[in-house]
């Protein structure tokens, strides 16, 4: 349950959760459901529509966990998106997107980071397990120094703050958590060559165990991160990857990364983006 308590009057910190209390179903006309007394949320997709939800709160920095079980079987053409995003035309965004595939073929985990409305920072992975067979934990660590994507506690990607060399970093725009299940068969699977097989509909993805114990809720124009006492109690605000985590990150990127914008010299003939030289 997302327990909110006051810190220095107007400042609030988020804890762990009930979907009724933490999220609003925003679209899908009944295709999104909260079950098990708020402990489980399911999204479904059929030929008429997908579905989605968003967090009630906005966050400015945080360590956020969600367990997902993805669409099983032939999920080609479907996308399950789970991301943080701020509003407006110059938005910031931190993305997990799961691109479905034919039965027996692996999902593609697509990640991206947007700053001031600009993305083009894609890294893609195949996972070392079947993400549709059981729940797995997908986490985002976002602090002033870095953004780290984790799968079951293993870091798969780190995006460092490179403002010192002129690269914008998400630090001023509070973001909500969003998730959706939708049809993207014009591009999602093999570049759109494989279309959604609607005979398998409805497609369903499931969510549980949302945690934002260490997230800073944006309230009344202020964040709990502004509290000196909060910072002293929450080491994640300056967390770095230790040597063990760095080795695990390298293992994932060596064995499971299938696309990295930082090495796509054809895409960037004038030179790779500046932040790639700081990674």
Beta strands, then each sheet from edge to edge (+ up, - down):
strand 1: 5-7
strand 2: 11-16
strand 3: 23-27
strand 4: 33-35
strand 5: 40-45
strand 6: 51-55
strand 7: 62-69
strand 8: 78-85
strand 9: 93-99
strand 10: 108-114
strand 11: 123-125
strand 12: 136-143
strand 13: 146-151
strand 14: 154-160
strand 15: 176-183
strand 16: 203-219
strand 17: 222-223
strand 18: 257-260
sheet 1: 1+ 2- 16+ 5- 4+
sheet 2: 1+ 2- 16+ 7- 12+ 13- 14+
sheet 3: 1+ 2- 16+ 17-
sheet 4: 3+ 6- 15+ 8- 9+ 10- 11+ 18-
end
